[in-house]
Amino acid sequence: MSGHSKWSTIKRQKGIKDAARGSLFTKLGNMIAIAARSGSDPETNFSLRLAIDKARASNMPMANIQRSIDRGSGKTGVEQIQELLYEGYGPGGVAILVESSHGQH
């Protein structure tokens, strides 16, 4: 038997799963906020609809989804997220594309 406390093992595993889930929710929330910049109605904004569907498939709560839509559409006025694309060339003439999301106050 490894270890003496079953609760200690469960607590450690739960902490790891919660951290991974939080990271996923952050990425999905940013994706929703970026898509919401083009319109906050999922019926007319196809990229927002896809982002919401992906978030729902990952069991993201509806309150978090709505908060991300509000943040992206500018209703909260707290922070704007911008999507950036950097292009460059590496050794041997290899093209490099870097996509990034950047928060702005």
Buried (B, 14 or more C-beta within 10 A) or exposed (E): EEEEEEEEEEEEEEEEEEEEEEEBBEBBBBBBBBBBBBBBEBEEBEBBBBBBEBBEEEEBEEEBBBBBBBBBBBEEEEEBBEBEEEEEEEEEEEEEEEEEEEEEE
